[in-house]
Amino acid sequence: MSPTMPSSPAGRDRPEPLRWLRDRWARLTTVPGRDRGMSTAEYAVGTIAACAFAMLLFKVVTSPEVRQMLTNLVKRALNVAG
């Protein structure tokens, strides 16, 4: 038995490394008194940024140039398959 990893319960001779690792990670990464996650204002800013990016992506994909490129790509792919 190593001093860094405790043995498993119920008298088993092998330790449970995954459970031990999860418990150890939780102890190391949890800081008492600190907020975890985003606040409401951060959610709002993140949502606005995601909507703006989606709008920009929609405009780019639906532009005539991109639409023509995608149409040509599909036509070439269908012709090559034969």
KAFEN-V291329 format. One record per residue. N is the residue number from 1. RES is the residue in three letters. SS is DSSP state (A for helix, B for strand, O for the rest). PHI is phi in radians with two decimals (* if undefined). Layout:
n	res	ss	phi
N	RES	SS	PHI
N	RES	SS	PHI
This chain:
n	res	ss	phi
1	MET	O	*
2	SER	O	-1.50
3	PRO	O	-1.26
4	THR	O	-1.57
5	MET	O	-2.14
6	PRO	O	-1.23
7	SER	O	-1.32
8	SER	O	-1.37
9	PRO	O	-1.28
10	ALA	O	1.16
11	GLY	O	1.22
12	ARG	O	-1.20
13	ASP	O	-1.52
14	ARG	O	-1.91
15	PRO	O	-1.29
16	GLU	O	-1.76
17	PRO	A	-1.15
18	LEU	A	-1.20
19	ARG	A	-1.15
20	TRP	A	-1.05
21	LEU	A	-1.14
22	ARG	A	-1.08
23	ASP	A	-1.11
24	ARG	A	-1.13
25	TRP	A	-1.09
26	ALA	A	-1.10
27	ARG	A	-1.19
28	LEU	A	-1.30
29	THR	A	-1.67
30	THR	O	-1.61
31	VAL	O	-1.92
32	PRO	O	-1.08
33	GLY	O	1.49
34	ARG	O	-1.78
35	ASP	O	-1.26
36	ARG	O	-2.10
37	GLY	O	1.67
38	MET	O	-1.73
39	SER	O	-1.52
40	THR	A	-1.07
41	ALA	A	-1.12
42	GLU	A	-1.18
43	TYR	A	-1.07
44	ALA	A	-1.09
45	VAL	A	-1.12
46	GLY	A	-1.11
47	THR	A	-1.16
48	ILE	A	-1.10
49	ALA	A	-1.12
50	ALA	A	-1.14
51	CYS	A	-1.15
52	ALA	A	-1.12
53	PHE	A	-1.14
54	ALA	A	-1.11
55	MET	A	-1.12
56	LEU	A	-1.10
57	LEU	A	-1.10
58	PHE	A	-1.07
59	LYS	A	-1.10
60	VAL	A	-1.17
61	VAL	A	-1.20
62	THR	O	-1.59
63	SER	O	-1.21
64	PRO	A	-1.03
65	GLU	A	-1.14
66	VAL	A	-1.19
67	ARG	A	-1.06
68	GLN	A	-1.13
69	MET	A	-1.08
70	LEU	A	-1.16
71	THR	A	-1.11
72	ASN	A	-1.10
73	LEU	A	-1.09
74	VAL	A	-1.16
75	LYS	A	-1.08
76	ARG	A	-1.12
77	ALA	A	-1.14
78	LEU	A	-1.25
79	ASN	A	-1.28
80	VAL	A	-1.25
81	ALA	A	-1.11
82	GLY	O	-1.41
